[in-house]
Amino acid sequence: MTPPSSHTLALIVHGGAGARAAPEERQARARAMRGALERGLDLLRDGASALDAVVAAVASLEDDPLFNAGYGSALNAEGAVEMDASVMAWPMTELAQNNPLAQAQSGAGAVAAVSRVRNPILLARAVMETTPHVLMVGAGAERLASAARIARCRPEDLIAERARLRWRNYHARRAHGTVGAAALDGNGQVAAATSTGGLTGKLAGRVGDSAIIGAGTFAHPLGAASATGMGESIMKFNLCQGAVGLLEEHTPMRAATRSIAQLGNLSGAEAGLIMVDRRGRLGYAHNARAMEIAYYSAATGLHHRRLER
């Protein structure tokens, strides 16, 4: 890897928007959020790409049962795990640039309804870099994991006891958490990544915004964004693409705040959004009861925040 150039490094990570975390989980969640941020930031400081950083940060949270992604994913109505994830980078990765099969999808990849891969964000990246497609689902996506040398697992290996308890009581408390990240690297690449287990008690086969480029994840020369919240509304309003478009005239903080307000006003849906622009400025907003973030930029330093209403 080459050392960073003149661009400002920036990375922001979210752990989902929704209900407030249980008091006994807050310290552990904060450590995990900071750990994910530091994992991605170390890569950026060593000259890795923004894509490397967001994938590493999200994979770190996928491995933690406190978050609704990867191990610890919410269970559907049948008590099974079905996960969604997506990545997008701009400009396109060097691997994709040199692969004619991958050029058609413009630096984006996603998977949906997968249940045999511990880190679906790695599989989403494999879709981006090794196929001509953007979105792959179910067993077909899982077969790609073997070809891409991504470790597979049994579906039951993804079920954490915390998720099982939530499923038993989902009528009282429906989880719609997600994890995600957005980054700018030293060479000017921006990237975003998002991963989720979806809604507790969802119908089998339901796909949310985390697998949809433009809705749950988006990257563009203006910046990158990752969303969390009520996926059906986020998809209808193409939340991330719309928010990134606002960066032409607004700061990331203003763009995020305005986009979440519009979504809430028009649909009543709860959501959260994190963003980074091509200047390394960060933005975040939510209208849920809580959203947890960790972030770094030259202007802000390294921080963890639990945002509550």
N, C-alpha and C positions, 0 to 999 in steps of 0.2 A: 504494500500500500504506500501511496505517496503522501507526504504531509499536506495539511490543508493549505489552500492558497488564500487569496485576499477576502473571500466571502466570510461573513459572520456565521459562526456555528450556532444552531438553535435546535432545540428538541422539546416537545411537549407531549405528555402522556396522560391519558385519562383511564379511569377504572370503572366507568359507567355512570349513568345518571338515573336516579330513581329514589327509592326509600333510603333513609339514613342508615348507615352501618350500625350494627349492634355495638354498644359500648365496649364489650369485651373483645371485639375484633378490630377496633380502630388502630391500636398501636401496630398490630401485625400488618394490617393493610397499608399503613403509612410506610413501614419498612419495605414492603414489597413494591410500592410505587416508587420510592426513592431508589431501590435496587434496580428496577427496570429502567429508570431514567439514567442511572449511572452506567448501566450496561451499554445502552445506546450511545451515551455521551463519550465513553471511553473509545468506542469505535470511531466516532467522528473525529476525536482528537488525534487518533492514529492515522487519519486520512481515509477512512472507509467512506462509503457512499451514504447518502441520506436513506436510501433503500435498505442498506445493511442495518442502519441504526434503528429504523422503525420496526423492521422485522424482528430484530433481536429484542427490542423492548417489549413488543407484543408477545413474543414467544415466552419471555420471562413471566409475564402475567398469565399466559395460558397454562403454565406449569404450577400455578398457585391455586389451591382449591377455594380460596376466598373470593375468587373472581369468576364471573359467568363466561368462561371461555376455556377451551381445551379441557384439561382435568378440572372438574368442578362445574362443568356446563350444566345449565338447567335441563330438566327432564321434560319430555313432551307428554301428551295425554296418555301414552302407552308406557310411560316410565323409561323411555330410551333417550339417548343423546343423539341429537342431530345438529351439527355445527355449521356455521357460515363464516367466511372470512374473505377479505380482499386486500389487494395492494395496488398502488399506482405510483409511478415515478415519472418525473420530467426533468431533463430529457431522458429518453429511453436508456436502459442499461446497456453497457457495451456488449454483453452477451446477446441481448436481443437484437442490437444493431447488426451484429454479425451473423444472425440466424434468419435467413429469408422466411422461414416458416413462422417466426415470431413477430415479424415487422408489422403485420396487419393489425395487431391488437394494441399498438401504440403505448407500450409500457404499462399495461394493466392486466391483472389476473385475479380470478375469484373462484371460490368453491362454495357449494351449498349442500346441505343435508348429508354431510359426511360424518361417519361414526367410528371409523377404524384408524384414525390418525390422531396422535396426541397433540400435534401442533399444526392445526389447519392453516395457519398463516404461512408456514413453509410450503405447504401444498399450493396455496394461492400463488406464491412466487414461482413455483415450478410451472404452473399453468402459463404464467406470463412469459417465462424465459425459455420454455421447451416446446410449446405448442402454438398453433396459429389461432387459438381460441382466447376468449376473455373469461368465460364462465363455464365451469364443469361441475356436475352434480353427482351425488351418490356413488354407486359402485364404480362408475367410469372414472371419476376423480380419484377414488381410492386405488384403483389399478395404476394410475399414473404415479402414485406415491412409491410403489415398488420400482418402477422404471427410473424414478428420480432419486432412488436410494434414501428415501425418507422413511423413518421407522414407522411401522404400522403396529397396531395394538388390537386387543379385543374390545368390543364396545363397552363391556362391563368394567374395563380398566379405567374408563373415563369418569365413572360415577363416584363422586365424593359423598361422604355421609351427609355433609351439609346440604348438598343438592337433593339428596333423597328425602331429607326432612322437609325441605321446602316443597317438594313435590307432594308429599303427603298432606301438606297444609296450604296448597297453592290457592285455594279459593279465598283464603284470608290474606295472602300476601303474594302477589304475582311478581316475580323478578323479571326485569327487562334490562338488566345490566349488560354492558359490552366493554371491551377494552380496545384502546386504539392509540395511535401515535402519529405525529407529523414532525417533519424535520427539514432543515436546510444544511447542506454540507459545504465543505470548503471549496468545492468546485462549482457551486451554484445549482446543484441538483436539489429539487424539492421532492418529497415523497410522503405518502400517508399509508397507514395500514390499520385495519379494523378486524376484530374477531369476536365471535359471540356464540353462546349456546342457545340464544333466543329466549323466548318467553317460557316460563314454567307453565306446564299444562297445555302448550300449543298443540294444535292438530298435527299429527305426523305428516311430514311433507311440506309444512309451512316454511317459507323462506323469507327472511327479513331484509332490512336495508343493508346490513353489514356485508352482504354478498353482491350488492348492486353498485357498480361504478357510477358516480355522480350523486347517489343518494347517501350511502354510508361512508364512502371514501372518494376522494377526488384530488388530483394533482394537475397543475397547469403552470405555464411560465409565471403567472401572477402569485402562486402559492399553493398550499396543500391543506386539506382538512379531513378530519375524522369525526363522525357523529355517533351518538348513542341515544337511546330512548325508544319511543313507540314507532317501530319500524314501518308500519303501514302508512302512517302520515309522513314520515321522512321520505319514503319512496314517492308518494304522490307529489310532494313539493320539491323533489330532487335537491335536498337541503344542502349538501356539500358543494355541488357545482354552483348553485345559486350564490352561496356565501363567498366562494372563491371569486366569482365574477364581480362582487362588490369591492374587491381589493383594488380594482382599477381607480376607484375614487375614495376609498375609505381605508383606515387602518384596520388591521386584523381584529382588534378589540371591538371597534365600531361595527365591522362587518358581521362578526359573530353575534353581537348583541342584537343587531337589527334583524338578522335572519331568524334567531330564536323567537324574537317578539312577533315577527310576521307569522311564523308557524303556529305559535300559540293563539294568536288572534284569529287566524283563519280556521284552525282545526281543533283547538283546545288540547292538543297533544303535548305531553311532556317530552322534552328532549334536551340534549346537551351537545356542544360543539367545541372542538379545539382547532386552532389554525396557526399556520406560520406563513409569512410572505417572503418574497425573494430578497428582502432587506434584513431578514432575521428577526423581524418583529413578531410577537406572539399575540394570540387572541383566544378568548374562551368565554362561554356564556351558557346558561342553563335556566330552565324554568321548572325543573323538578324539585322535589324536597331537598335533594343533595346531589352533588357531583364532586368527585375527588380527582385532583390533578397533581402532576409534578412537572416542573419545567426548568429549562435553562436557556438563557441567552446572554450575550455580552452586556446588555443593558440591565438585566434583572438579577443575574447570578442564578444559583441553584435554589429552588424552593419546592416545598410540598404544601398544598392547600386543600382543606376540606371545605367546599363551598356549600352553604346551607341556606334555605329560605325560612 
